[in-house]
Amino acid sequence: MTATIPLTTVDGGVIDRVLATLLDDLWGGLLDVLAGATGVEILASPFMQRAYLAAVCVALVGPLVGSFLVHREMAMIGDTLAHAAFAGVAAGLFVNAVFAVAVPPLATALVVAALAALVVQTLVDYAGAYRDTSLAIVLTGSFAVGSVLITAADGGIAVGINAYLFGSLATVSRANAGILLAMTTLVGLAVGAAYRPLVYVTFDEVGARAAGIDVTRYNRLLAVLTAVVVVGAMQIMGVILVAAMLVIPVAAASPVTGFRRSIAASVAAGLLATVAGVTLSYWYDVAAGGTIVITAIAVYATVSLGSRVRADLTARRNVDATATETLADGGGHGDRAE
């Protein structure tokens, strides 16, 4: 069961034409040109074109939002909201199975994940709960609700939920790709509009409050944006692995100085991981989400090793330079003594 959203006959024609222009004419046309120039046939497949678009969107918004979360030491909120999205998907599939209605599971996932994000932030702000405690409460509670809904339907929705748990290239329909593109645009515009206060709150929350910034509002904004990213990435990454793209590319960019440059570097690492992961997933017929995460970890390990080697070489050069200067100074003193 895929997470497609039915379109009405009136608005559906307009939306379908817009999606056809964006996905087929523009994006598909670009990849068709690349396929002709490089000889890589999978770039010309409409199925893989949608998968690559989803991968690019995830690589853009995941590290963009994750950079703020990692520097606020809230990296695990992605995992928490992923489990909340799982409960939302289960709720949507449960309603569809029991009441025979057409509720889009992605819509219920987004609603539940956004509400969970607000609950987490409320627990932190007003209930005096530690961040890891509030995250654990929402994570376990969400997963419990999802498991209850699955069993309440006599296991009838278990098959339908597998794609959301582990991710699948097959779930990226045209409608799904359009939704993810809209989510990416929304997240990018929101972060761009609130960039300065978000940075201020991230690095100096006390100073931000003293400066008159509504810290609570921006905390909630970041939490909801995280929920949007989680639900969008869930289509290809799956609930279990969705938090990875909020954290691993950001970790790979840690050697880069400057917050703006580190965001750009993390997005670059995310693009490398998602595009390579989708390609390898198609070639070897393995899970897309797991392949992307393994590739991202490989990128992180390569960057970390390269940074370590570079630091060692720099330290050795400094030691050699110091030793040379010491010998030169010693020789000079010896000549003056004579």
N, C-alpha and C positions, 0 to 999 in steps of 0.2 A: 504494500500500500504506500503510495508516494504522497508527499505533502503538497499537492497542487492546490491552488486556490481557484475556485470557480469564478468565472467572470460573467457578469450580466450581459445580456444581448445588446443593451444600449451603450454602456460604458466599455463593455468588453471589446467591441470593435475598435474603439479609439486606443485602448490600452494595448491591444494586440498589434495594432499598426505601429505604435511607439516602440514596443518591444522588438518588432521585426526590424525597424530601422536601426535601433541601437545594437541589438544582438546579431542580426544577420547581415545587414548592409555595412555597418561601421566595424564592429568587432570581428564578425565573421569574414568580412572582406579583407581586413588587415591580416588576419591569420591565413587566409587563402593566398595572399601575396607572399607571405613568409614561407608558406608551404611550397609555392612554386619556385621561390628563390633558393631554398635550402634543400628541397627534395624530401622533407620530413612529412610523410603522408598524414600522420595523425593530426597535424595542424589544420587540415582541411576537413576533418570530420566534425559535423555540427555537434555531435555528442561531446567530443573532447573540447571543442571550442567553448561550450558552456562550462565544462569542468575547469578549464584554464581561467575563465573569467571569474568563477567562484574562488579559485586559488589566489588570483591576484587581489581580489577584494579582501579575502581573509588576511593576506600578507600585509595589506595596507592598514586596515583598522585594528588588527590584533596588536601589533607592536605600538601603534599610535596611542591606544588607550593603556596598553600594558606598561608603557614607560612611566606613566603617572602612578600606576598601582605598585610597581616594583620599588620605586623610590619612596613610596609611602609604607613599604613593608606590608602590603596587602595583596601579595601575589596570589594567594590561595582563594581569593574571592571569586576568581574565574571558575575554579573547580566547584565551589559552593553553588554558584549560579547555574553551572552546567547541570548539577543534580536537580536544581529547582526547575530548569527547563525540561529535564526528563519527566518530572512530575506533571508539568504542563502538557507535554506530548501525550503522556498516559491519560491525562484528563480529556484531551481532545479525542483520542482514539476510543476512550471509554464511552463518551457521549455519542460518538458516531455509531458504535456497535450496539449500544443499549437502546438509544432513542431513534436510531435510523435517521439522523440529520447529518448535514455536510458541514461540520465545523473543521476549519483548517488546523491541523495540529501545530503548525508553526505559529499561528496566531495565538493559540492558547499557551504555547511555550513562551512566547514573548511577554504575554500578560503576567503569567506566573513568575517568570524570571525577574521582571521589572518590580513586581510586588515584593519578591524575596530580597531584591537589592535594597529596597526602601526599608524593609524590616531589619536587615543587617545594619544599615546605617542608623536606624532609630535605636536599636539595641546599644550601639556604640555611643551614640550621642546622649541618650536620655536614661537608659537602664543601667548605666555604669558597668556594663559587661566588657570584659576584655575582648579585643578584636578576634583573637583566635577562638575564644569561647563562643561568641556570637556566630562566627562562621561555622563552627562545628554544630551548633544547634540547628541552624537553617539547613546545612548540608544533610545531616542525618534525618531531620524531619521531612525534608523534601523527598529524599530517597524512599523513606518509609511510606509516604503518601503514594508515590508512584508504584511501589510494589503492591500495595493494597489494591489500587485500582486495576492493576494487571490481573491479579488473582480474582478480583470481584467479577470480572467478565469471563470467568471460567477459562482463562488462558487464551481466549479468542483473539486478543490483541497482541499477544506475545510476538507473533511473527512480524506484525506490522511495525513493532517498536525496535526490532533489531537494527534496521537501517539507521535509526537515530542514535542507538547506543554505540555503534562502531563506525558509522559513516559509510557513505557509498557514493560512487560516481553516478550511479543510476538514479539517485534522487534529485539530481540537478536538472530539473526540467526547465523549459523556457520561463515559466512563471516563477520558479524558484530563483533562477538567475536574475530575473528582473527585480524580485524582492530584495535579494542580496545587494544588487547594485544600488537600489534606493536606500537601503540601510547604510551602505558605505558612504554614500553622498551625505546622508543625514549626520552620521558620526563625524565625518570630516568637517562639515560646516559648523557643527556644534563645538568641536574642539578648537577650530580656528577662531570662532567668535569669542570663546571663553578662555583662550590660551593663557593670557597673562595672569588673570586671577587663579586659574588652575595651577599654574607653576608656583605662584606665591603660596597658595594653600598647601601644595605638595611639599615644599621645602621649608616653610616657616609658617605653620598654622597659627601659632601664637601671635606672630607679627602681623599676619593677615587679619586676625580679629582686631588687633589694636589699630590697624589702618582702616577699619570700618567695612571690611569685606564680609559679605554674608557667607561665612564658611560652610554653614549647614547646607545652604542651597547648592553650592558647588560640589560638596561631598555627595549630595543626592544626585546631582547631574552626572558625576563620574560613575556612580553606582548604576544608574539607569543605562548609561552608554555602554558600560561593561555587559549588562544584560543583553543589549541589542547586538553587540559583537558576538557574544556566546551563542545566541540563537542563530545568527547568520552563519557562523562558522560550523555550527552543529550539522548542517546539511552535508558537509564533506568530511569533517573531522570526527564527528560522533561525540556523544556526551562524555564518554570516558576520556577522550584526548583533547577536548576543545580548549582546555586551559593552557595547553602547551604553547599555543601561538601568542598568548599574552605574556609569556615569561621567557621562553628559550631564546627568541630573537633578541629580546632586550638584554639578556645575559651575554649573548654573543657580541653585542655592541658595547659592553662595559669598558673595554680599553679606550674607547673614543671619548675625548674630553669635550665638554660643552653639551648642554641638554638638547639643543636643536640638532646638532650634528649626531648625537647619539640616537635620536629618533630616526633620522635619515638612515643611519647605519643599521639600525634594527629592522627597518622596513626592507632594506636591501637584503639582509640576512633572511627575512621572512619570505621575500620573493624567491630567492634561491631555493629555499627549503620547499615551498609549496609547489613551484613549477617543476622542480626536479622530482619531488615526491609523487605528484600526479602522473608524470611521465613514467616513472618506474612502476607505479601501481598498475598502469595500463599495460606496460610491456610484460610484467611478470604475473599479472592477474592476482594481485594481493590487495589487502585493505588499504584504501587511500589514506585514511587518517593515520594509521600506524606507520605507513611509509613516510609520510610527511614529517611526523615527529622524529623518527629515526634519522631522517636526513637533517632536520634542524639540530638534533643533538650532535651529529657529525660536523655540521658547520660550527657549532659552539666549541667542540673539542679541537677542531683545526685552528680556530681563532685563538683559543686559550693557549694551545701549544706554541703557535707562532708568536704570541705575545711573550710567553715565557722565554723562548729562545732569544727573541729580540732583547729582552731585559738582561738576560745573561751575557749576551754579546756586548751590550752597552756597558754593563758593569765591568767586564774584562777590559774593554777599551779604556775605561776611566782608571782602572787600576794600573794598566800599562802606562797611560799618560802620566799618572802621578809618580810612578816609579821612575820614568824618564826624567821628569822635572826634578825629582829628588837627587838622582845621579848627577844631573847637570849642575844643580846648586852645590852639591858636595864637591864636585870637581873644581868649581870656581873658587870655593872657599879654600880648597887645598892650594891652588895657585897663589892666592893672596897671602896665605900663611907662609909660603916659601919666600 
